[in-house]
Structures are given as C-alpha cells and as structure tokens.
C-alpha cells in the first residue's frame, strides 16, 4: 500500500511503509491555482511516483521524495 499525504510525520507515526508526499491539505493531489495542463502534469507525476513506490520493495518505512 502507498500512503499519499501532505503531512509526512503523521504517516510515519501511523506506520505507513510507502509514503508519497503531496501538495497541500485542501488539495493533496493538485493545485487549482495552476493552469489546467500544469495541474494535470502535477497529478500525473504524483500518481506515477505512487505507482513507482508500490512496485518498490521496502524494508520498514520509506518516503518517496523527488
């Protein structure tokens, strides 16, 4: 499982093993202030990172940052 979140310390506290940091609390998977195409690219990068995290073997907790 991959936990996508804006507050990584909470994910670490609850024991998530694959953590992907996201954008902001009200809009974790996007930024409505960006133009449509830029926001779409941002969402695609986040989902791609989550899929990469899901396919990566981990031992313990790992934060998948840029």
C-alpha positions as a Markdown table, in Angstrom:
| # | Residue | x | y | z |
|---|---|---|---|---|
| 1 | Unk | 0.0 | 0.0 | 0.0 |
| 2 | Unk | 1.1 | 3.6 | -0.7 |
| 3 | Unk | 0.1 | 6.4 | 1.6 |
| 4 | Unk | -0.1 | 9.7 | -0.3 |
| 5 | Unk | -0.2 | 12.6 | 2.2 |
| 6 | Unk | 0.6 | 16.2 | 2.9 |
| 7 | Unk | 1.9 | 15.7 | 6.5 |
| 8 | Unk | 4.6 | 13.0 | 6.3 |
| 9 | Unk | 5.2 | 12.8 | 10.1 |
| 10 | Unk | 1.7 | 11.6 | 10.7 |
| 11 | Unk | 2.2 | 8.9 | 8.1 |
| 12 | Unk | 5.4 | 7.9 | 9.8 |
| 13 | Unk | 3.6 | 7.8 | 13.2 |
| 14 | Unk | 0.8 | 5.5 | 12.0 |
| 15 | Unk | 3.3 | 3.1 | 10.4 |
| 16 | Unk | 2.8 | 3.6 | 6.7 |
| 17 | Unk | 5.6 | 1.8 | 4.9 |
| 18 | Unk | 5.5 | 3.6 | 1.5 |
| 19 | Unk | 4.8 | 7.4 | 1.7 |
| 20 | Unk | 4.5 | 9.8 | -1.1 |
| 21 | Unk | 4.4 | 13.5 | -0.1 |
| 22 | Unk | 1.7 | 15.5 | -1.8 |
| 23 | Unk | 0.8 | 19.2 | -2.4 |
| 24 | Unk | -1.4 | 20.7 | 0.3 |
| 25 | Unk | -4.1 | 19.7 | 2.8 |
| 26 | Unk | -7.1 | 21.1 | 0.9 |
| 27 | Unk | -5.7 | 19.8 | -2.5 |
| 28 | Unk | -3.4 | 16.8 | -1.9 |
| 29 | Unk | -3.3 | 15.7 | -5.5 |
| 30 | Unk | -3.4 | 19.0 | -7.3 |
| 31 | Unk | -3.1 | 22.8 | -7.2 |
| 32 | Unk | -6.1 | 24.6 | -8.5 |
| 33 | Unk | -4.1 | 27.8 | -9.0 |
| 34 | Unk | -2.1 | 26.2 | -11.8 |
| 35 | Unk | -3.3 | 26.3 | -15.4 |
| 36 | Unk | -5.2 | 23.1 | -16.3 |
| 37 | Unk | -2.3 | 21.4 | -18.3 |
| 38 | Unk | 0.2 | 22.1 | -15.5 |
| 39 | Unk | -2.1 | 20.7 | -12.8 |
| 40 | Unk | -2.7 | 17.7 | -15.0 |
| 41 | Unk | 1.0 | 17.1 | -15.3 |
| 42 | Unk | 1.4 | 17.6 | -11.5 |
| 43 | Unk | -1.3 | 15.0 | -10.8 |
| 44 | Unk | 0.3 | 12.6 | -13.3 |
| 45 | Unk | 3.7 | 12.9 | -11.6 |
| 46 | Unk | 2.2 | 12.2 | -8.2 |
| 47 | Unk | 0.4 | 9.1 | -9.4 |
| 48 | Unk | 3.5 | 7.9 | -11.3 |
| 49 | Unk | 5.5 | 8.3 | -8.1 |
| 50 | Unk | 2.9 | 6.4 | -6.1 |
| 51 | Unk | 3.0 | 3.6 | -8.7 |
| 52 | Unk | 6.8 | 3.5 | -8.5 |
| 53 | Unk | 6.6 | 3.3 | -4.7 |
| 54 | Unk | 4.1 | 0.5 | -4.9 |
| 55 | Unk | 6.4 | -1.5 | -7.2 |
| 56 | Unk | 9.4 | -0.9 | -5.0 |
| 57 | Unk | 10.5 | -3.4 | -2.3 |
| 58 | Unk | 10.8 | -1.7 | 1.1 |
| 59 | Unk | 12.1 | -2.9 | 4.4 |
| 60 | Unk | 10.5 | -0.6 | 7.0 |
| 61 | Unk | 9.3 | 2.9 | 6.2 |
| 62 | Unk | 10.4 | 4.8 | 3.1 |
| 63 | Unk | 9.4 | 8.3 | 2.0 |
| 64 | Unk | 9.5 | 8.7 | -1.8 |
| 65 | Unk | 10.5 | 12.3 | -2.4 |
| 66 | Unk | 11.8 | 13.9 | -5.6 |
